Amino acid sequence: MPSSVTQVQPADSASALNHFESYLTFETDCWDVHDAMAKGPDFVLIDVRSPELYGRSHVPGAINIPHGKIIESRMAPYPQETLFVVYCAGPHCNGGHKGAIRLARLSRPVKLMVGGLTGWIDEGFELA
């Protein structure tokens, strides 16, 4: 009798490759963001939580724009091709997704930093 893992057959390799490569176009992780921030980022990191939470702690180098405040006039100072990486509190929070949706609706390139602040802490990285 197959296990719950093997009960559903895995995708063929070509489909799996397409899926996992596609996944990385939408998301990045804390380790890659940390590495890029140390080298001089080629993106803008946005903490989409409230100013109060941002003030308590945030990823060094992140700016604070609560997801509900991501509007065209707020983003206008950035060139249209600027990549934004958004994060919120962690996997239990959908604020990062809400911020990503708002940026995508403004036709801005965007990725989600999976894990958010919780993931950052789990990796052992310091907070500002």
C-alpha positions as CSV (number, residue, x, y, z in Angstrom):
1,M,0.0,0.0,0.0
2,P,1.5,3.4,-1.0
3,S,2.2,6.0,1.6
4,S,0.5,9.4,1.6
5,V,3.7,10.7,0.0
6,T,3.7,8.2,-2.9
7,Q,-0.1,7.9,-3.3
8,V,0.0,10.8,-5.7
9,Q,2.6,10.4,-8.4
10,P,5.2,13.1,-8.7
11,A,5.2,15.4,-11.7
12,D,7.4,14.5,-14.6
13,S,10.8,16.2,-14.6
14,A,10.1,18.8,-17.2
15,S,6.9,19.9,-15.3
16,A,8.8,19.9,-12.0
17,L,11.6,22.0,-13.5
18,N,9.1,24.5,-14.8
19,H,7.3,24.7,-11.5
20,F,10.4,25.2,-9.3
21,E,12.0,27.6,-11.7
22,S,8.8,29.6,-11.8
23,Y,8.6,29.6,-8.0
24,L,11.8,31.5,-7.7
25,T,10.5,34.3,-10.0
26,F,7.9,35.0,-7.2
27,E,9.9,34.5,-4.0
28,T,13.3,34.8,-2.5
29,D,14.5,33.7,0.9
30,C,16.1,35.4,3.9
31,W,19.5,34.0,3.2
32,D,19.6,35.4,-0.3
33,V,18.3,38.8,0.9
34,H,20.9,38.9,3.6
35,D,23.7,38.1,1.2
36,A,22.5,40.7,-1.3
37,M,22.1,43.4,1.4
38,A,25.7,42.8,2.5
39,K,26.9,43.2,-1.1
40,G,24.8,46.3,-1.8
41,P,21.3,45.4,-2.9
42,D,19.9,45.8,-6.4
43,F,16.4,45.9,-5.1
44,V,14.4,47.8,-2.5
45,L,13.4,45.9,0.6
46,I,10.0,46.8,2.1
47,D,8.7,45.9,5.5
48,V,5.0,46.1,5.0
49,R,4.1,45.9,8.7
50,S,2.8,48.8,10.8
51,P,5.2,51.7,11.7
52,E,5.0,50.6,15.3
53,L,6.2,47.1,14.6
54,Y,8.8,48.3,12.2
55,G,10.1,50.7,14.9
56,R,10.5,47.8,17.3
57,S,12.6,45.8,14.9
58,H,13.1,45.2,11.2
59,V,15.6,43.8,8.7
60,P,18.5,46.2,8.4
61,G,18.2,48.3,5.2
62,A,14.5,47.8,4.9
63,I,12.1,50.7,4.5
64,N,8.7,50.8,6.0
65,I,5.6,51.1,3.8
66,P,2.6,49.3,5.3
67,H,0.9,47.3,2.6
68,G,-2.2,49.4,2.6
69,K,-0.1,52.5,1.9
70,I,1.5,51.1,-1.3
71,I,0.0,53.4,-3.8
72,E,1.3,55.0,-7.1
73,S,2.2,58.3,-5.6
74,R,4.3,56.6,-2.9
75,M,6.1,54.5,-5.4
76,A,6.6,57.3,-8.0
77,P,10.1,58.2,-6.8
78,Y,11.4,54.8,-7.8
79,P,12.1,54.0,-11.5
80,Q,9.5,51.7,-13.0
81,E,11.9,48.8,-13.3
82,T,12.9,48.8,-9.6
83,L,12.5,45.4,-8.0
84,F,10.8,45.4,-4.7
85,V,11.2,42.6,-2.1
86,V,8.4,42.6,0.5
87,Y,8.2,40.9,3.9
88,C,5.9,40.9,6.9
89,A,6.0,39.2,10.3
90,G,6.4,35.6,9.1
91,P,4.6,32.6,7.6
92,H,1.6,33.3,9.8
93,C,1.1,36.7,8.2
94,N,-0.2,37.5,4.8
95,G,0.8,41.1,4.8
96,G,3.7,40.4,2.4
97,H,1.3,38.9,-0.1
98,K,-1.0,41.9,0.2
99,G,2.0,44.2,-0.4
100,A,3.1,42.1,-3.4
101,I,-0.4,42.2,-4.9
102,R,-0.5,46.0,-4.5
103,L,2.9,46.4,-6.2
104,A,2.0,44.0,-9.0
105,R,-1.2,46.0,-9.6
106,L,1.0,49.0,-10.0
107,S,3.0,47.1,-12.6
108,R,6.0,47.0,-10.4
109,P,8.4,44.0,-10.3
110,V,8.1,42.3,-6.9
111,K,9.2,39.3,-4.9
112,L,8.2,38.0,-1.5
113,M,10.8,37.2,1.1
114,V,9.5,33.9,2.4
115,G,9.7,33.5,6.1
116,G,9.5,37.2,6.8
117,L,10.9,38.5,10.0
118,T,10.5,35.1,11.7
119,G,12.6,33.5,9.0
120,W,15.2,36.2,9.3
121,I,15.5,35.6,13.1
122,D,15.5,31.8,12.5
123,E,18.5,32.2,10.2
124,G,20.3,34.0,13.1
125,F,20.5,37.3,11.3
126,E,20.5,40.6,13.3
127,L,17.7,43.1,13.4
128,A,17.8,46.8,13.3
